[in-house]
Amino acid sequence: MLTLNVGSLALAMPHVLLLGSLLLATVVGWWVGRRHGCNPERQLFHLLLVGLLVARLAFVVRYFEHFQGEPWRVIDIRDGGFIAWPGLLAALALGAWQGWRDRGLRKPLGIALATGVLAWGSGSYVLHSLEQGTRLPELALRDAEGRPVALEDYAGQPLVVNLWATWCPPCRREMPVLAEAQAREQDTLFLFVNQGEGSGEIERFFAAQGLALDNVLLDSGGRLGQHVGSTALPTTLFYDAEGRQVGSHLGELSRASLARALEVLKEESPQ
């Protein structure tokens, strides 16, 4: 499952895990510190913000060339561009410094921080393990001419599967980025699986946007999104040459976040 639905809102599971870990750490910190009248809630929230900021800055530095043409995208965190470990180290270092300065805060903040990090780390490991055990779905779709195709027939090389629709603004914004990557990455196959629309509507959209894409498939019933457990668009899935899922991305891809995802895909794909 890639998303958790709360009414009409679809939350990505990594976001749910992060918020859940913060909530657990806050409750534990309050419980440990209640006897001394010391609640580290404010400090925990500040540590989370610092960790996210450092994780974002590390991502921007690592993929700086992809931001040079559009510098405003540095603050557009909708692309999910973060490198976790620098942010985690920064949060732990700042937490240790705060505990050193305030003796009364030391125990509740330390235990709360350890609880939150442990919950987030173990949860991330479980999510990653579940994702690594997922295979390319055995689904029958149709190509742009209406011919039936089997999704698993595309296995055999690194594969990027993008779930999208013409009515989805983030899908429309990321489409030129994916089109550039499809033309550039000759050793990776890109599939664009439209959710619930007809070929005429798709052709009109491509014509209006001046896009020319290969491997456009039609999923009239939205079965692929249901199968992988995502109700959010766009959703992009990454499979190695053996059809094993090695990553996923919910929401709009930027050039930088797509570059990172493709790096991971190539690292995970058998040589």
N, C-alpha and C positions, 0 to 999 in steps of 0.2 A: 504494500500500500504506500503510495507516494504522497497522498494528501489526507487530511482529516477535515471532514465537512462539519461546519457549525452553522446550521441554517443554510443560507445561500452563500456563505463564505467558505472557500476552500483554503486551508492552511497547509503549507508544506511541512512534512514530518520533521525535517531538521529544525524548523522554526518552533514547532510544537515542543520538541525535545529541549531546545534552549530555554524557552519560557518555563517549561516544567521544571527544569533544573534550577532556574532562578527562584521559582516559587518554593521548591523544596529547601534550598539553601536559606531562604528568608525565614521559613517556618522553623528550621533547625536552629538558626542563629537567635531567633526570638526565644525559643525554648531554653537554650543553654544560657542565655544572658538575662533571663527574667529575674533571677534571684538577685542580681546586682544592678538591676535597672538599666541594663545596657543592651540596646537593640541595634544590631549592625545592619539593619535594612538599608539605610541611606548609603552606607559604605559599599554594600554589595551591588547596589544599582550603579553607583559611580564606577566600580571596578568593571562591571559589564560594559559600560559605555567606553571606558578606556580600552578594554580588550577589543571591542569592535572597531574602534578608531585605528588602533595599531594594526589590526588584521587587514583593514582596508588599505592603509598606507603601504603595508608590505606588498599587497597585491598590485597597487598602482606602480610602485617602484619596479616590481618584477616584470610587469607588462607595460612599461611606460610608453613604448613605441606605438602601442595601439590607442593611446590617449592623445597623442600629439596633434592629430587632425581635429579632434573634438575634445578639448580640455575640460569642458563643462561636465563631461561624463565621469570625471573623477569623483564628483559628489552624487552621482546617480547610482545609488546602491541597489537599485532594482535588478541589476544584472547579477547579483549574488556573488560579486567578486571579493572574496576574503581569503586570506591564508591564515589558518587557525593558530598554528603554533606560536608565531610571534606575539599575537594578541593574548594568548594564554600565559606566556612567560611574562609579559608586561603586567597583566592583572595580578599574577602571583607575586611579582616583585613589589608592586605598589601595595598589595595587601600585607606583605611582610613588613614593609616600612611603616604602614599605619599601625600594625600590631606592636611594633617596637616602640613607637611614640606614645601609645596609649595602653598602659598595662591592663586596665579594666576591659578594654576591647579585645585584647589578645586572644583569649580563649573562645568567646562566642564567634568572633570573626574567623579565626583559624578553622574551627570545626565546621562552620557554615560554608566557608570557601572550599574546604576539602570535600564536603558532602556534595556541593554543586558541581565541582570539577569531576568527581567520581561518577556522579549520575550522568553528566553530559558525556564523559569519555566512554563509559560502558554502554550507554544508549547509542552513541555514534557507532561503536563497534558492532552492536547488534544490527543496526540499520544497514551498515556496510556489508555485513555477512549475509543478510537476507537478500540484498541487492545482488551480491556476487553469485548467489544461488539461483537467480532468475534467468530463464532462457528466453530466446526470441520466440514470441508466441506463435502457435500454429493456427493462423487465421487466414481465411480466404477473403481477399479484397478485390477491387477492380482497378484497372489502370484508366488513364484519361480517355481511352477509346471504348471503355466499358468491358474490356476482356478480363476474365477472372485470373487472378494471380495469387500465389501462395506466399505469404510473407517469409516463411522459412527458406524459400528458394533463393533469397538474396544473401544468405549466409555464405561465408567463404572468404570474406575480406572485412576489415573494420567497417562498421555500419553506424550511421547516424540517422535516427528516425525522428522526424519532427511532426508533432501533432498540432494542427493549426486550423484556422477558419478565417474567411475573408472579413467577417464582422468583428474580429478580435483586434483591437488597436495594437497591443504588444506584438501580436503575430505579424501585423503589417509592418511595424517598425523594424523587426529583426529579419524580415525576409531578404532585404538586400545583403545583409551580413552573411546569411546562409548561402545566397546565390554566389557571392564572391568566393566563399569557401568551397562550394561545389566545383567551381571552375578551377580553383587553385590546387585542391587536395586530390590529386589523381589516384592516390592509393587508398582513398576512403570513399565509400558509397553513401550518398545522401538520399534518403527517401522522405518525401513530403506527403504525409498522410492527412488529407483533408477530412475534417469531422463534420459529417451531416449535410454537405452541400453537393450540388450537381456540377457536372463538367462545364455547362454553359456559364454559370456564375463564376467559376474559377477562371475560365478563359477571359471573361470580361475584366476580371480583377487584374490578371497578368498583363493584358493589353493596356489598361489604364496606368499601370505602374511601370510599364516598359520592362517587365521581367521575362526571362526565358529560363525555365527550370526543367531539368530532366527528372524522371522517376517520380512523377506525381501520381499518387494513388488515392482512391476514393473509399471512404469508410462511412457509408450513408447512415449506419446505425450507431456510430460512435463506439463500436465494440472494442477497439484497441485501447481507448482510454479507460473503459470499464475493466478490461483485462489486467492492465498494469496498475490499476487503483488510483488513477488521477482524473479528477473532474475539472482541473484547471487547464486553461490554454493561455499561451503555448506550453507544451511539455516536450522536451527533447530527451531521447534515450540514446545511449551509446552502448554498442555491442562489439565484442571482439570478433575475430574471424571464425571462431567456433560457435558463435551465437550466444555467448555468455554476456549478460549485462554487466558492464563495468562502471556505469555512471548514469546519472540522470540530472536534468536541470528543469526546474519549474519556473516559468516566467521568461521575460525577455532576455535573449542573449546579446551581449555586446561583442565587439571584435575581441576584446581582451578576455572575457569569460569563455568565449568559444575557443580561443587559442589555448587556454588552460585545459579545457575539457578534452580537446584533441590531443594535447600532450599526454594526458592521463590515458586516453584510449590507446595511443601508440605504445606507451610503456606497458600496458596490460595485455596487448595483443601478442599472441605467440609469433615468434620469428620463423 
